[in-house]
């Protein structure tokens, strides 16, 4: 379908910044409803003058959400949080806001709606994050049966919050914890592949009403990911198994930080693997060959090496 106007909720985030570069090439006018429009101004140079418009929005306001989608051909919901703070609660962000977007899109006659969720979304999950993601999916589908739902595993790329975070910790700490022994399995997916999946979902009517689980070409245990990351940044650090019970005790303290290093809900999430389910539709069903992790990590983790990005290669420290 032709894309003339696209509304991208949460477009200033990690996935959103990659997606908007692709959307801009279509020539569509792009609205980006965000909490802080000033911080989203970095998106403007990704398109032509006036093509990308950040708009400050209160996602709890039905009227504001309706105004943001009015006249759009497509709506993409990328909004999500990893921990709760103040009024920013899983229920409000993942469920109620998604429901408002779906109703507004239906009432405005929007042709395409893409809900970006997460692998592990499950109404019976132990973690509140995963339960709220499932509830958000259900709220969207109840209003828009043809909505496309995409569930990525952990997403990697130059600005990711996973490898960059642990590499930063490795610069400062002589040891890294392996929660639950480091046995939890992940299937990291490249941010560019996620953005490409969204573009296919916007254009291909064969995706109507379907759910896709997005993962890379192979799975890794948490320990394997930490070992790979440490080798890439050329640092030798202890990897210490930390039982789930002890991790939950530590998280009870760490989650009080302004930006929590770990929360008890995240500990619960680590009790389940984050991999593509058997029989699920995948990136390949969208015509996308998933990118491997190993060739891409060096392109952005080299800055964490001893001496920085331009220092000569050294042995692990």
C-alpha positions as CSV (number, residue, x, y, z in Angstrom):
1,X,0.0,0.0,0.0
2,X,1.1,3.6,-0.5
3,X,2.4,5.4,2.5
4,X,1.6,9.1,2.6
5,X,1.3,9.8,6.3
6,X,2.7,7.4,9.0
7,X,2.4,7.9,12.8
8,X,5.2,6.2,14.8
9,X,4.5,6.2,18.5
10,X,7.8,5.8,20.4
11,X,9.8,6.6,17.2
12,X,12.6,8.4,19.1
13,X,13.8,5.1,20.6
14,X,16.4,2.5,19.5
15,X,14.2,0.7,17.0
16,X,12.3,3.8,16.0
17,X,15.5,5.7,14.9
18,X,16.4,2.8,12.6
19,X,12.8,2.5,11.3
20,X,12.4,6.2,10.6
21,X,15.4,6.2,8.3
22,X,13.7,3.6,6.2
23,X,10.3,5.3,6.3
24,X,11.8,8.6,5.2
25,X,13.1,7.0,2.0
26,X,9.5,6.2,1.0
27,X,8.7,10.0,0.9
28,X,5.9,9.6,3.6
29,X,5.3,12.4,6.1
30,X,6.2,11.0,9.5
31,X,4.6,12.0,12.8
32,X,6.5,11.0,15.9
33,X,4.4,11.3,19.0
34,X,6.8,11.4,22.0
35,X,6.9,12.5,25.6
36,X,9.8,14.9,24.9
37,X,9.7,16.5,21.5
38,X,12.9,18.4,22.1
39,X,14.9,15.2,22.5
40,X,13.3,13.8,19.3
41,X,14.6,16.7,17.1
42,X,17.5,14.5,16.2
43,X,15.1,12.6,13.9
44,X,14.5,15.6,11.6
45,X,17.8,15.3,9.6
46,X,16.8,11.7,8.7
47,X,14.4,13.0,6.1
48,X,13.7,16.1,3.9
49,X,12.8,19.4,5.4
50,X,9.5,19.2,7.2
51,X,9.1,15.5,6.5
52,X,9.6,14.3,10.1
53,X,7.6,16.0,12.8
54,X,8.1,15.1,16.5
55,X,4.9,15.9,18.5
56,X,4.7,16.0,22.3
57,X,1.9,13.8,23.5
58,X,0.2,12.4,26.6
59,X,-0.4,8.8,25.7
60,X,-3.1,8.6,28.4
61,X,-5.2,11.1,26.6
62,X,-7.7,9.6,24.1
63,X,-8.0,13.0,22.4
64,X,-4.3,13.5,22.0
65,X,-3.8,10.0,20.6
66,X,-6.7,10.5,18.2
67,X,-5.2,13.7,16.9
68,X,-1.8,12.0,16.4
69,X,-3.3,9.3,14.1
70,X,-5.9,11.4,12.2
71,X,-5.2,11.2,8.5
72,X,-2.5,8.6,8.8
73,X,-2.3,5.6,6.4
74,X,-0.4,3.5,9.0
75,X,0.3,3.5,12.7
76,X,3.2,1.8,14.4
77,X,3.4,1.3,18.2
78,X,7.0,1.1,19.5
79,X,6.3,2.4,23.0
80,X,7.6,0.2,25.8
81,X,9.3,0.4,29.2
82,X,11.5,-2.1,31.0
83,X,10.7,-1.0,34.5
84,X,8.1,1.0,36.3
85,X,8.6,4.5,37.7
86,X,6.0,7.0,39.0
87,X,3.0,7.2,36.6
88,X,4.9,5.1,34.0
89,X,3.4,1.7,34.7
90,X,3.3,-1.5,32.6
91,X,-0.5,-1.4,32.6
92,X,-0.7,2.2,31.5
93,X,2.1,2.0,28.8
94,X,1.8,-1.5,27.4
95,X,-2.0,-2.0,27.7
96,X,-4.0,1.1,28.1
97,X,-2.0,3.3,25.6
98,X,-2.0,0.5,23.0
99,X,-5.8,0.2,23.4
100,X,-6.2,3.9,22.9
101,X,-4.0,3.8,19.7
102,X,-6.0,0.9,18.3
103,X,-9.4,2.6,18.9
104,X,-8.1,5.9,17.4
105,X,-6.7,4.0,14.4
106,X,-10.0,2.2,13.8
107,X,-12.1,5.4,14.2
108,X,-9.8,7.3,11.8
109,X,-9.9,4.5,9.2
110,X,-6.2,3.8,9.3
111,X,-5.3,1.1,6.9
112,X,-2.3,-0.6,8.7
113,X,-1.5,-1.0,12.4
114,X,1.8,-2.7,13.6
115,X,2.2,-3.5,17.3
116,X,5.8,-4.2,18.3
117,X,5.6,-6.5,21.4
118,X,8.2,-9.0,22.7
119,X,9.0,-12.7,22.6
120,X,7.7,-14.1,25.9
121,X,4.5,-12.1,25.9
122,X,2.2,-14.4,27.8
123,X,-0.8,-13.8,30.0
124,X,0.5,-16.5,32.4
125,X,4.1,-15.3,32.6
126,X,5.7,-14.8,36.0
127,X,7.0,-11.4,35.0
128,X,4.6,-8.4,35.0
129,X,6.4,-7.0,31.9
130,X,5.6,-10.1,29.8
131,X,2.0,-10.3,31.1
132,X,1.4,-6.6,30.2
133,X,2.9,-7.1,26.7
134,X,0.4,-10.0,26.2
135,X,-2.5,-7.8,27.4
136,X,-1.4,-5.1,25.0
137,X,-1.5,-7.5,22.1
138,X,-5.0,-8.7,23.1
139,X,-6.2,-5.1,23.5
140,X,-5.0,-4.2,19.9
141,X,-6.4,-7.4,18.4
142,X,-9.8,-6.9,20.1
143,X,-10.2,-3.6,18.2
144,X,-8.1,-4.3,15.1
145,X,-8.2,-8.0,14.1
146,X,-6.0,-7.3,11.1
147,X,-3.2,-5.7,13.1
148,X,0.2,-7.2,12.7
149,X,2.1,-8.1,15.9
150,X,5.9,-8.4,15.9
151,X,7.7,-10.0,18.8
152,X,11.4,-9.5,18.8
153,X,13.9,-11.2,21.1
154,X,16.6,-9.0,22.5
155,X,17.5,-6.4,19.8
156,X,21.1,-5.6,19.1
157,X,22.8,-2.8,17.2
158,X,24.9,0.3,17.7
159,X,22.6,1.9,20.3
160,X,21.3,-1.2,22.0
161,X,20.7,-1.4,25.7
162,X,22.0,-4.9,26.2
163,X,25.6,-5.3,24.9
164,X,26.4,-1.6,25.4
165,X,25.2,-1.9,29.0
166,X,27.2,-5.0,29.9
167,X,30.3,-3.7,28.1
168,X,30.1,-0.5,30.1
169,X,29.9,-2.5,33.3
170,X,32.8,-4.6,32.3
171,X,34.9,-1.5,32.0
172,X,34.3,-0.8,35.7
173,X,33.8,-4.1,37.4
174,X,36.2,-7.1,37.7
175,X,33.2,-9.5,37.6
176,X,29.8,-9.8,35.9
177,X,26.9,-11.8,37.4
178,X,25.4,-14.8,35.6
179,X,21.8,-14.7,36.9
180,X,20.4,-18.2,37.3
181,X,23.8,-19.6,36.3
182,X,23.7,-17.9,32.9
183,X,21.7,-20.7,31.3
184,X,18.8,-18.6,30.0
185,X,18.7,-18.8,26.2
186,X,18.3,-15.8,23.9
187,X,18.1,-15.3,20.1
188,X,19.4,-11.8,19.5
189,X,17.9,-10.0,16.5
190,X,19.5,-7.2,14.6
191,X,17.7,-3.8,14.8
192,X,17.9,-3.4,11.0
193,X,16.0,-6.7,10.6
194,X,13.3,-5.6,13.0
195,X,12.9,-2.3,11.1
196,X,12.7,-4.3,7.8
197,X,10.1,-6.5,9.3
198,X,8.0,-3.5,10.2
199,X,8.3,-2.2,6.6
200,X,7.1,-5.5,5.2
201,X,4.2,-5.6,7.7
202,X,3.2,-2.1,6.5
203,X,3.1,-3.0,2.8
204,X,2.1,-6.7,2.5
205,X,-1.6,-7.5,3.1
206,X,-0.6,-11.2,3.5
207,X,0.6,-10.2,7.0
208,X,-2.8,-9.1,8.1
209,X,-3.8,-10.5,11.5
210,X,-0.6,-12.5,12.0
211,X,2.0,-12.6,14.7
212,X,5.7,-13.0,14.0
213,X,8.5,-13.9,16.4
214,X,11.7,-12.2,15.4
215,X,15.0,-13.8,16.3
216,X,18.5,-14.1,14.8
217,X,20.0,-17.1,13.1
218,X,21.1,-18.9,16.3
219,X,20.5,-19.1,20.0
220,X,22.9,-18.4,22.8
221,X,22.9,-18.8,26.6
222,X,23.4,-15.7,28.7
223,X,26.9,-17.0,29.6
224,X,27.8,-17.4,25.9
225,X,26.6,-13.8,25.2
226,X,28.8,-12.4,28.0
227,X,31.8,-14.5,26.9
228,X,31.3,-13.2,23.3
229,X,31.0,-9.6,24.5
230,X,34.1,-9.8,26.7
231,X,36.2,-11.3,23.9
232,X,35.0,-8.4,21.6
233,X,36.0,-5.7,24.0
234,X,39.3,-7.5,24.9
235,X,38.6,-7.6,28.7
236,X,39.1,-10.6,31.0
237,X,36.4,-10.6,33.7
238,X,35.1,-13.2,36.1
239,X,31.6,-14.5,35.3
240,X,30.0,-15.4,38.6
241,X,26.9,-17.6,38.8
242,X,24.2,-15.9,40.8
243,X,21.2,-18.0,41.9
244,X,17.8,-16.5,41.1
245,X,16.9,-16.1,44.8
246,X,20.1,-14.1,45.5
247,X,19.6,-12.0,42.3
248,X,16.1,-11.1,43.5
249,X,17.4,-9.9,46.8
250,X,20.0,-7.7,45.1
251,X,17.4,-6.5,42.6
252,X,15.2,-5.3,45.5
253,X,17.9,-2.8,46.2
254,X,19.1,-2.0,42.7
255,X,15.6,-1.3,41.4
256,X,15.5,1.8,43.7
257,X,18.2,3.5,41.6
258,X,16.9,6.3,39.2
259,X,17.8,4.0,36.3
260,X,17.7,0.4,37.8
261,X,20.6,-1.9,37.0
262,X,18.2,-4.8,37.8
263,X,14.6,-5.3,39.0
264,X,12.9,-8.2,40.6
265,X,10.6,-8.4,37.6
266,X,13.6,-8.7,35.3
267,X,14.9,-11.6,37.4
268,X,11.6,-13.3,36.8
269,X,11.9,-12.7,33.1
270,X,15.3,-14.4,33.1
271,X,13.6,-17.6,34.3
272,X,12.2,-18.1,30.8
273,X,14.1,-18.4,27.5
274,X,13.7,-15.6,25.0
275,X,13.7,-17.6,21.7
276,X,11.4,-18.1,18.7
277,X,8.8,-20.6,19.5
278,X,8.3,-23.9,17.6
279,X,5.9,-23.3,14.7
280,X,6.0,-19.5,15.0
281,X,6.1,-17.3,11.9
282,X,9.5,-15.7,11.7
283,X,11.7,-13.2,9.8
284,X,12.1,-15.7,7.0
285,X,8.3,-15.8,6.5
286,X,8.6,-12.0,5.9
287,X,11.3,-12.6,3.3
288,X,14.1,-11.5,5.6
289,X,17.3,-13.5,6.2
290,X,18.3,-12.7,9.8
291,X,21.7,-11.1,10.3
292,X,24.3,-12.9,12.4
293,X,25.5,-11.3,15.7
294,X,29.3,-11.9,15.3
295,X,30.0,-9.7,12.3
296,X,28.0,-6.7,13.7
297,X,29.2,-6.6,17.3
298,X,32.7,-5.4,16.4
299,X,31.2,-2.4,14.6
300,X,30.1,-0.8,17.8
301,X,31.6,-2.5,20.8
302,X,35.2,-1.6,19.9
303,X,34.9,1.7,21.8
304,X,34.9,-0.3,25.1
305,X,38.3,-1.9,24.4
306,X,41.3,-0.8,26.5
307,X,42.5,2.5,25.0
308,X,39.3,2.9,23.0
309,X,38.2,2.4,19.4
310,X,41.4,3.5,17.8
311,X,43.9,1.8,20.1
312,X,45.9,-1.1,18.6
313,X,44.5,-4.6,19.3
314,X,45.6,-6.0,22.7
315,X,45.2,-9.1,24.8
316,X,42.2,-9.3,27.2
317,X,42.7,-7.4,30.4
